């Protein structure tokens, strides 16, 4: 299936177990999945699995704790697609024992 005419879904942590499952489900729902993950090998594997299932996707190897890398990835996404219709945040956890709203960017 082609990306033309589909909604754009960005999945942070998109190469992990939950992320790859979410990407497949979104692709089945006619979204074009864009995966962000720091694990290059897993990202390529997830993209290949999506392609084998008949779905195109994009993968960006990004350290999601880096504000600069995230900004650069979104700049590329918006240049290429002009919008993001859905954002799914499944990236990693935290070693800190704080509520998420109390964390600073990069913690």
N, CA, C and O atoms as CSV, one atom per row, in Angstrom:
chain,resi,resn,atom,element,x,y,z
A,1,UNK,N,N,0.835,-1.184,0.000
A,1,UNK,CA,C,0.000,0.000,0.000
A,1,UNK,C,C,0.879,1.246,0.000
A,1,UNK,O,O,1.945,1.256,0.616
A,2,UNK,N,N,0.449,2.268,-0.669
A,2,UNK,CA,C,1.193,3.505,-0.791
A,2,UNK,C,C,0.807,4.461,0.330
A,2,UNK,O,O,-0.254,4.332,0.940
A,3,UNK,N,N,1.702,5.437,0.594
A,3,UNK,CA,C,1.451,6.406,1.656
A,3,UNK,C,C,0.512,7.525,1.221
A,3,UNK,O,O,-0.083,8.194,2.066
A,4,UNK,N,N,0.372,7.734,-0.073
A,4,UNK,CA,C,-0.436,8.823,-0.582
A,4,UNK,C,C,-1.865,8.721,-0.065
A,4,UNK,O,O,-2.502,7.673,-0.172
A,5,UNK,N,N,-2.358,9.812,0.492
A,5,UNK,CA,C,-3.729,9.867,0.970
A,5,UNK,C,C,-3.939,9.295,2.360
A,5,UNK,O,O,-5.060,9.312,2.867
A,6,UNK,N,N,-2.891,8.791,2.983
A,6,UNK,CA,C,-3.029,8.209,4.316
A,6,UNK,C,C,-2.716,9.241,5.387
A,6,UNK,O,O,-2.003,10.214,5.139
A,7,UNK,N,N,-3.245,9.026,6.555
A,7,UNK,CA,C,-2.881,9.848,7.702
A,7,UNK,C,C,-1.477,9.445,8.156
A,7,UNK,O,O,-1.073,8.291,8.007
A,8,UNK,N,N,-0.748,10.400,8.707
A,8,UNK,CA,C,0.627,10.187,9.134
A,8,UNK,C,C,0.646,9.936,10.640
A,8,UNK,O,O,0.159,10.753,11.422
A,9,UNK,N,N,1.215,8.792,11.038
A,9,UNK,CA,C,1.341,8.443,12.457
A,9,UNK,C,C,2.820,8.321,12.801
A,9,UNK,O,O,3.548,7.554,12.172
A,10,UNK,N,N,3.262,9.078,13.803
A,10,UNK,CA,C,4.632,8.997,14.290
A,10,UNK,C,C,4.612,8.195,15.584
A,10,UNK,O,O,3.849,8.494,16.503
A,11,UNK,N,N,5.469,7.164,15.644
A,11,UNK,CA,C,5.516,6.286,16.807
A,11,UNK,C,C,6.909,6.357,17.408
A,11,UNK,O,O,7.862,5.829,16.835
A,12,UNK,N,N,7.033,7.014,18.570
A,12,UNK,CA,C,8.320,7.029,19.259
A,12,UNK,C,C,8.456,5.713,20.016
A,12,UNK,O,O,7.496,5.224,20.612
A,13,UNK,N,N,9.659,5.148,19.983
A,13,UNK,CA,C,9.829,3.805,20.510
A,13,UNK,C,C,9.218,2.795,19.548
A,13,UNK,O,O,8.802,1.712,19.958
A,14,UNK,N,N,9.167,3.154,18.270
A,14,UNK,CA,C,8.461,2.372,17.263
A,14,UNK,C,C,9.116,1.058,16.882
A,14,UNK,O,O,8.515,0.264,16.159
A,15,UNK,N,N,10.333,0.805,17.351
A,15,UNK,CA,C,11.015,-0.442,16.998
A,15,UNK,C,C,10.906,-1.498,18.082
A,15,UNK,O,O,11.298,-2.645,17.865
A,16,UNK,N,N,10.384,-1.139,19.235
A,16,UNK,CA,C,10.228,-2.104,20.319
A,16,UNK,C,C,8.994,-2.965,20.106
A,16,UNK,O,O,8.285,-2.818,19.111
A,17,UNK,N,N,8.750,-3.851,21.036
A,17,UNK,CA,C,7.614,-4.763,20.924
A,17,UNK,C,C,6.284,-4.057,20.808
A,17,UNK,O,O,5.515,-4.331,19.887
A,18,UNK,N,N,5.998,-3.147,21.731
A,18,UNK,CA,C,4.741,-2.399,21.670
A,18,UNK,C,C,4.717,-1.469,20.477
A,18,UNK,O,O,3.691,-1.329,19.812
A,19,UNK,N,N,5.849,-0.831,20.204
A,19,UNK,CA,C,5.925,0.110,19.087
A,19,UNK,C,C,5.692,-0.556,17.748
A,19,UNK,O,O,4.954,-0.037,16.911
A,20,UNK,N,N,6.320,-1.707,17.541
A,20,UNK,CA,C,6.137,-2.399,16.261
A,20,UNK,C,C,4.708,-2.912,16.122
A,20,UNK,O,O,4.152,-2.900,15.024
A,21,UNK,N,N,4.113,-3.358,17.211
A,21,UNK,CA,C,2.710,-3.800,17.172
A,21,UNK,C,C,1.781,-2.623,16.870
A,21,UNK,O,O,0.840,-2.750,16.087
A,22,UNK,N,N,2.054,-1.483,17.496
A,22,UNK,CA,C,1.243,-0.288,17.236
A,22,UNK,C,C,1.393,0.150,15.785
A,22,UNK,O,O,0.412,0.534,15.148
A,23,UNK,N,N,2.623,0.095,15.256
A,23,UNK,CA,C,2.857,0.486,13.862
A,23,UNK,C,C,2.070,-0.404,12.909
A,23,UNK,O,O,1.460,0.091,11.961
A,24,UNK,N,N,2.078,-1.705,13.151
A,24,UNK,CA,C,1.334,-2.626,12.301
A,24,UNK,C,C,-0.162,-2.352,12.377
A,24,UNK,O,O,-0.841,-2.322,11.351
A,25,UNK,N,N,-0.674,-2.153,13.575
A,25,UNK,CA,C,-2.110,-1.891,13.729
A,25,UNK,C,C,-2.504,-0.590,13.044
A,25,UNK,O,O,-3.537,-0.524,12.376
A,26,UNK,N,N,-1.679,0.449,13.209
A,26,UNK,CA,C,-1.974,1.720,12.555
A,26,UNK,C,C,-1.921,1.575,11.032
A,26,UNK,O,O,-2.744,2.151,10.321
A,27,UNK,N,N,-0.953,0.806,10.538
A,27,UNK,CA,C,-0.866,0.566,9.099
A,27,UNK,C,C,-2.128,-0.142,8.604
A,27,UNK,O,O,-2.648,0.179,7.535
A,28,UNK,N,N,-2.613,-1.100,9.381
A,28,UNK,CA,C,-3.851,-1.804,9.019
A,28,UNK,C,C,-5.045,-0.855,9.003
A,28,UNK,O,O,-6.005,-1.058,8.259
A,29,UNK,N,N,-4.973,0.188,9.835
A,29,UNK,CA,C,-6.041,1.191,9.892
A,29,UNK,C,C,-5.821,2.318,8.873
A,29,UNK,O,O,-6.460,3.369,8.936
A,30,UNK,N,N,-4.904,2.071,7.939
A,30,UNK,CA,C,-4.599,2.960,6.828
A,30,UNK,C,C,-3.871,4.239,7.221
A,30,UNK,O,O,-4.050,5.283,6.593
A,31,UNK,N,N,-3.057,4.152,8.254
A,31,UNK,CA,C,-2.109,5.212,8.582
A,31,UNK,C,C,-0.770,4.858,7.937
A,31,UNK,O,O,-0.490,3.691,7.665
A,32,UNK,N,N,0.041,5.866,7.700
A,32,UNK,CA,C,1.405,5.670,7.231
A,32,UNK,C,C,2.306,5.800,8.458
A,32,UNK,O,O,2.470,6.906,8.973
A,33,UNK,N,N,2.898,4.696,8.943
A,33,UNK,CA,C,3.688,4.761,10.178
A,33,UNK,C,C,5.100,5.290,9.938
A,33,UNK,O,O,5.797,4.879,9.010
A,34,UNK,N,N,5.490,6.209,10.804
A,34,UNK,CA,C,6.857,6.720,10.835
A,34,UNK,C,C,7.412,6.362,12.201
A,34,UNK,O,O,6.914,6.823,13.228
A,35,UNK,N,N,8.446,5.538,12.203
A,35,UNK,CA,C,9.015,5.007,13.437
A,35,UNK,C,C,10.207,5.838,13.878
A,35,UNK,O,O,11.072,6.170,13.068
A,36,UNK,N,N,10.252,6.173,15.152
A,36,UNK,CA,C,11.407,6.820,15.761
A,36,UNK,C,C,11.919,5.898,16.854
A,36,UNK,O,O,11.156,5.482,17.725
A,37,UNK,N,N,13.205,5.576,16.815
A,37,UNK,CA,C,13.772,4.702,17.840
A,37,UNK,C,C,15.286,4.846,17.800
A,37,UNK,O,O,15.855,5.174,16.759
A,38,UNK,N,N,15.933,4.603,18.922
A,38,UNK,CA,C,17.397,4.698,18.950
A,38,UNK,C,C,18.077,3.405,18.512
A,38,UNK,O,O,19.287,3.387,18.287
A,39,UNK,N,N,17.314,2.332,18.390
A,39,UNK,CA,C,17.867,1.032,17.994
A,39,UNK,C,C,17.747,0.871,16.482
A,39,UNK,O,O,16.697,0.495,15.960
A,40,UNK,N,N,18.853,1.166,15.792
A,40,UNK,CA,C,18.856,1.149,14.331
A,40,UNK,C,C,18.489,-0.226,13.768
A,40,UNK,O,O,17.682,-0.324,12.843
A,41,UNK,N,N,19.077,-1.278,14.320
A,41,UNK,CA,C,18.809,-2.630,13.834
A,41,UNK,C,C,17.348,-3.021,14.005
A,41,UNK,O,O,16.741,-3.581,13.093
A,42,UNK,N,N,16.788,-2.729,15.161
A,42,UNK,CA,C,15.383,-3.055,15.420
A,42,UNK,C,C,14.456,-2.222,14.538
A,42,UNK,O,O,13.414,-2.703,14.094
A,43,UNK,N,N,14.842,-0.976,14.289
A,43,UNK,CA,C,14.034,-0.123,13.418
A,43,UNK,C,C,13.989,-0.642,12.000
A,43,UNK,O,O,12.933,-0.663,11.369
A,44,UNK,N,N,15.145,-1.064,11.497
A,44,UNK,CA,C,15.189,-1.625,10.148
A,44,UNK,C,C,14.394,-2.929,10.082
A,44,UNK,O,O,13.718,-3.198,9.089
A,45,UNK,N,N,14.478,-3.733,11.135
A,45,UNK,CA,C,13.735,-5.001,11.187
A,45,UNK,C,C,12.223,-4.746,11.198
A,45,UNK,O,O,11.466,-5.438,10.518
A,46,UNK,N,N,11.797,-3.759,11.968
A,46,UNK,CA,C,10.370,-3.434,12.028
A,46,UNK,C,C,9.880,-2.907,10.686
A,46,UNK,O,O,8.794,-3.272,10.234
A,47,UNK,N,N,10.673,-2.050,10.048
A,47,UNK,CA,C,10.307,-1.539,8.730
A,47,UNK,C,C,10.198,-2.681,7.721
A,47,UNK,O,O,9.283,-2.700,6.897
A,48,UNK,N,N,11.131,-3.633,7.785
A,48,UNK,CA,C,11.099,-4.785,6.880
A,48,UNK,C,C,9.869,-5.646,7.136
A,48,UNK,O,O,9.257,-6.150,6.194
A,49,UNK,N,N,9.502,-5.819,8.406
A,49,UNK,CA,C,8.308,-6.608,8.737
A,49,UNK,C,C,7.045,-5.923,8.227
A,49,UNK,O,O,6.130,-6.586,7.740
A,50,UNK,N,N,6.994,-4.602,8.336
A,50,UNK,CA,C,5.852,-3.868,7.805
A,50,UNK,C,C,5.773,-4.024,6.288
A,50,UNK,O,O,4.693,-4.230,5.733
A,51,UNK,N,N,6.912,-3.927,5.629
A,51,UNK,CA,C,6.938,-4.077,4.177
A,51,UNK,C,C,6.501,-5.483,3.763
A,51,UNK,O,O,5.764,-5.647,2.790
A,52,UNK,N,N,6.956,-6.492,4.502
A,52,UNK,CA,C,6.560,-7.875,4.209
A,52,UNK,C,C,5.052,-8.075,4.369
A,52,UNK,O,O,4.450,-8.927,3.715
A,53,UNK,N,N,4.450,-7.263,5.263
A,53,UNK,CA,C,2.996,-7.334,5.465
A,53,UNK,C,C,2.243,-6.469,4.451
A,53,UNK,O,O,1.012,-6.422,4.459
A,54,UNK,N,N,2.994,-5.784,3.574
A,54,UNK,CA,C,2.358,-4.985,2.534
A,54,UNK,C,C,2.225,-3.511,2.846
A,54,UNK,O,O,1.462,-2.807,2.185
A,55,UNK,N,N,2.963,-3.023,3.853
A,55,UNK,CA,C,2.839,-1.631,4.274
A,55,UNK,C,C,4.172,-0.905,4.177
A,55,UNK,O,O,5.202,-1.421,4.610
A,56,UNK,N,N,4.147,0.288,3.610
A,56,UNK,CA,C,5.318,1.144,3.604
A,56,UNK,C,C,5.413,1.858,4.941
A,56,UNK,O,O,4.414,2.045,5.636
A,57,UNK,N,N,6.639,2.258,5.292
A,57,UNK,CA,C,6.863,3.018,6.514
A,57,UNK,C,C,8.169,3.777,6.364
A,57,UNK,O,O,8.887,3.618,5.377
A,58,UNK,N,N,8.462,4.591,7.341
A,58,UNK,CA,C,9.754,5.268,7.425
A,58,UNK,C,C,10.315,5.009,8.810
A,58,UNK,O,O,9.576,4.824,9.777
A,59,UNK,N,N,11.644,4.999,8.885
A,59,UNK,CA,C,12.305,4.831,10.174
A,59,UNK,C,C,13.396,5.880,10.305
A,59,UNK,O,O,14.186,6.091,9.385
A,60,UNK,N,N,13.430,6.538,11.467
A,60,UNK,CA,C,14.489,7.478,11.806
A,60,UNK,C,C,15.154,7.004,13.088
A,60,UNK,O,O,14.499,6.819,14.114
A,61,UNK,N,N,16.460,6.810,13.015
A,61,UNK,CA,C,17.228,6.438,14.202
A,61,UNK,C,C,17.467,7.717,15.004
A,61,UNK,O,O,18.225,8.592,14.584
A,62,UNK,N,N,16.819,7.815,16.154
A,62,UNK,CA,C,16.823,9.043,16.949
A,62,UNK,C,C,16.997,8.682,18.422
A,62,UNK,O,O,16.334,7.779,18.931
A,63,UNK,N,N,17.882,9.387,19.091
A,63,UNK,CA,C,17.967,9.289,20.552
A,63,UNK,C,C,16.868,10.208,21.080
A,63,UNK,O,O,16.998,11.431,21.038
A,64,UNK,N,N,15.799,9.616,21.572
A,64,UNK,CA,C,14.618,10.385,21.937
A,64,UNK,C,C,14.812,11.246,23.180
A,64,UNK,O,O,13.969,12.092,23.478
A,65,UNK,N,N,15.896,11.049,23.902
A,65,UNK,CA,C,16.209,11.917,25.036
A,65,UNK,C,C,16.948,13.170,24.580
A,65,UNK,O,O,17.226,14.052,25.392
A,66,UNK,N,N,17.271,13.260,23.286
A,66,UNK,CA,C,17.968,14.414,22.732
A,66,UNK,C,C,16.970,15.346,22.059
A,66,UNK,O,O,16.393,15.015,21.023
A,67,UNK,N,N,16.775,16.508,22.658
A,67,UNK,CA,C,15.837,17.477,22.098
A,67,UNK,C,C,16.233,17.843,20.665
A,67,UNK,O,O,15.366,17.998,19.806
A,68,UNK,N,N,17.515,17.981,20.408
A,68,UNK,CA,C,17.991,18.349,19.076
A,68,UNK,C,C,17.674,17.256,18.053
A,68,UNK,O,O,17.200,17.558,16.957
A,69,UNK,N,N,17.930,15.987,18.398
A,69,UNK,CA,C,17.651,14.907,17.457
A,69,UNK,C,C,16.158,14.764,17.175
A,69,UNK,O,O,15.756,14.496,16.043
A,70,UNK,N,N,15.354,14.943,18.193
A,70,UNK,CA,C,13.904,14.868,18.004
A,70,UNK,C,C,13.432,16.007,17.102
A,70,UNK,O,O,12.626,15.794,16.196
A,71,UNK,N,N,13.935,17.217,17.354
A,71,UNK,CA,C,13.565,18.369,16.523
A,71,UNK,C,C,13.980,18.147,15.076
A,71,UNK,O,O,13.220,18.467,14.161
A,72,UNK,N,N,15.172,17.606,14.854
A,72,UNK,CA,C,15.642,17.341,13.498
A,72,UNK,C,C,14.767,16.296,12.801
A,72,UNK,O,O,14.438,16.440,11.624
A,73,UNK,N,N,14.397,15.252,13.530
A,73,UNK,CA,C,13.540,14.215,12.953
A,73,UNK,C,C,12.180,14.792,12.560
A,73,UNK,O,O,11.678,14.516,11.471
A,74,UNK,N,N,11.585,15.593,13.447
A,74,UNK,CA,C,10.279,16.173,13.133
A,74,UNK,C,C,10.371,17.188,12.005
A,74,UNK,O,O,9.424,17.334,11.232
A,75,UNK,N,N,11.490,17.892,11.897
A,75,UNK,CA,C,11.672,18.812,10.768
A,75,UNK,C,C,11.661,18.030,9.450
A,75,UNK,O,O,11.044,18.465,8.478
A,76,UNK,N,N,12.340,16.882,9.417
A,76,UNK,CA,C,12.349,16.037,8.218
A,76,UNK,C,C,10.948,15.504,7.918
A,76,UNK,O,O,10.500,15.507,6.771
A,77,UNK,N,N,10.273,15.053,8.959
A,77,UNK,CA,C,8.922,14.505,8.779
A,77,UNK,C,C,7.982,15.576,8.222
A,77,UNK,O,O,7.236,15.326,7.275
A,78,UNK,N,N,8.026,16.772,8.821
A,78,UNK,CA,C,7.125,17.840,8.375
A,78,UNK,C,C,7.492,18.354,6.988
A,78,UNK,O,O,6.614,18.767,6.231
A,79,UNK,N,N,8.766,18.335,6.651
A,79,UNK,CA,C,9.172,18.711,5.293
A,79,UNK,C,C,8.626,17.706,4.280
A,79,UNK,O,O,8.147,18.087,3.212
A,80,UNK,N,N,8.702,16.451,4.618
A,80,UNK,CA,C,8.259,15.410,3.698
A,80,UNK,C,C,6.758,15.200,3.640
A,80,UNK,O,O,6.226,14.810,2.601
A,81,UNK,N,N,6.069,15.456,4.747
A,81,UNK,CA,C,4.641,15.117,4.820
A,81,UNK,C,C,3.740,16.293,5.159
A,81,UNK,O,O,2.524,16.206,4.988
A,82,UNK,N,N,4.306,17.376,5.631
A,82,UNK,CA,C,3.594,18.615,5.958
A,82,UNK,C,C,2.674,18.537,7.169
A,82,UNK,O,O,2.063,19.537,7.548
A,83,UNK,N,N,2.569,17.367,7.775
A,83,UNK,CA,C,1.681,17.251,8.939
A,83,UNK,C,C,1.965,15.953,9.677
A,83,UNK,O,O,2.632,15.055,9.161
A,84,UNK,N,N,1.445,15.875,10.891
A,84,UNK,CA,C,1.406,14.635,11.675
A,84,UNK,C,C,-0.022,14.526,12.184
A,84,UNK,O,O,-0.524,15.440,12.838
A,85,UNK,N,N,-0.676,13.408,11.884
A,85,UNK,CA,C,-2.069,13.225,12.284
A,85,UNK,C,C,-2.212,12.501,13.621
A,85,UNK,O,O,-3.193,12.694,14.340
A,86,UNK,N,N,-1.223,11.665,13.947
A,86,UNK,CA,C,-1.276,10.922,15.206
A,86,UNK,C,C,0.143,10.775,15.740
A,86,UNK,O,O,1.091,10.569,14.982
A,87,UNK,N,N,0.268,10.885,17.045
A,87,UNK,CA,C,1.553,10.708,17.715
A,87,UNK,C,C,1.368,9.693,18.830
A,87,UNK,O,O,0.537,9.872,19.721
A,88,UNK,N,N,2.161,8.614,18.768
A,88,UNK,CA,C,2.088,7.554,19.762
A,88,UNK,C,C,3.438,7.504,20.467
A,88,UNK,O,O,4.458,7.240,19.831
A,89,UNK,N,N,3.456,7.753,21.762
A,89,UNK,CA,C,4.705,7.776,22.515
A,89,UNK,C,C,4.848,6.483,23.313
A,89,UNK,O,O,4.191,6.284,24.335
A,90,UNK,N,N,5.730,5.606,22.815
A,90,UNK,CA,C,5.980,4.332,23.487
A,90,UNK,C,C,7.458,4.167,23.825
A,90,UNK,O,O,7.912,3.060,24.112
A,91,UNK,N,N,8.197,5.253,23.792
A,91,UNK,CA,C,9.637,5.190,24.043
A,91,UNK,C,C,9.919,4.889,25.504
A,91,UNK,O,O,9.340,5.492,26.408
A,92,UNK,N,N,10.831,3.932,25.716
A,92,UNK,CA,C,11.413,3.569,26.999
A,92,UNK,C,C,10.673,3.958,28.257
A,92,UNK,O,O,9.571,4.504,28.213
A,93,UNK,N,N,11.280,3.676,29.340
A,93,UNK,CA,C,10.732,4.036,30.636
A,93,UNK,C,C,11.636,5.035,31.301
A,93,UNK,O,O,12.299,5.832,30.637
A,94,UNK,N,N,11.661,4.993,32.588
A,94,UNK,CA,C,12.514,5.904,33.337
A,94,UNK,C,C,13.112,5.170,34.526
A,94,UNK,O,O,12.484,4.290,35.115
A,95,UNK,N,N,14.306,5.540,34.858
A,95,UNK,CA,C,14.945,5.010,36.054
A,95,UNK,C,C,14.628,5.895,37.258
A,95,UNK,O,O,14.930,5.546,38.399
A,96,UNK,N,N,14.019,7.034,36.986
A,96,UNK,CA,C,13.713,8.003,38.039
A,96,UNK,C,C,12.376,7.659,38.678
A,96,UNK,O,O,11.453,7.200,38.004
A,97,UNK,N,N,12.283,7.876,39.933
A,97,UNK,CA,C,11.030,7.614,40.647
A,97,UNK,C,C,10.270,8.927,40.802
A,97,UNK,O,O,10.085,9.434,41.908
A,98,UNK,N,N,9.835,9.461,39.664
A,98,UNK,CA,C,9.088,10.709,39.650
A,98,UNK,C,C,7.862,10.529,38.774
A,98,UNK,O,O,7.819,9.654,37.909
A,99,UNK,N,N,6.867,11.372,39.013
A,99,UNK,CA,C,5.734,11.405,38.110
A,99,UNK,C,C,6.211,12.007,36.789
A,99,UNK,O,O,7.101,12.857,36.775
A,100,UNK,N,N,5.624,11.570,35.694
A,100,UNK,CA,C,6.081,12.010,34.380
A,100,UNK,C,C,6.042,13.528,34.233
A,100,UNK,O,O,6.929,14.100,33.601
A,101,UNK,N,N,5.057,14.180,34.789
A,101,UNK,CA,C,4.948,15.620,34.672
A,101,UNK,C,C,6.040,16.362,35.459
A,101,UNK,O,O,6.250,17.557,35.250
A,102,UNK,N,N,6.738,15.653,36.365
A,102,UNK,CA,C,7.810,16.271,37.128
A,102,UNK,C,C,9.188,16.065,36.495
A,102,UNK,O,O,10.181,16.575,37.014
A,103,UNK,N,N,9.265,15.338,35.398
A,103,UNK,CA,C,10.537,15.086,34.727
A,103,UNK,C,C,10.904,16.235,33.804
A,103,UNK,O,O,10.048,16.797,33.121
A,104,UNK,N,N,12.183,16.577,33.790
A,104,UNK,CA,C,12.681,17.545,32.814
A,104,UNK,C,C,13.001,16.790,31.524
A,104,UNK,O,O,13.284,15.592,31.554
A,105,UNK,N,N,12.954,17.493,30.396
A,105,UNK,CA,C,13.300,16.885,29.116
A,105,UNK,C,C,14.708,16.296,29.216
A,105,UNK,O,O,15.633,16.964,29.678
A,106,UNK,N,N,14.867,15.048,28.783
A,106,UNK,CA,C,16.174,14.413,28.803
A,106,UNK,C,C,16.416,13.544,30.023
A,106,UNK,O,O,17.415,12.825,30.061
A,107,UNK,N,N,15.545,13.580,31.021
A,107,UNK,CA,C,15.741,12.725,32.206
A,107,UNK,C,C,15.372,11.311,31.886
A,107,UNK,O,O,15.466,10.438,32.749
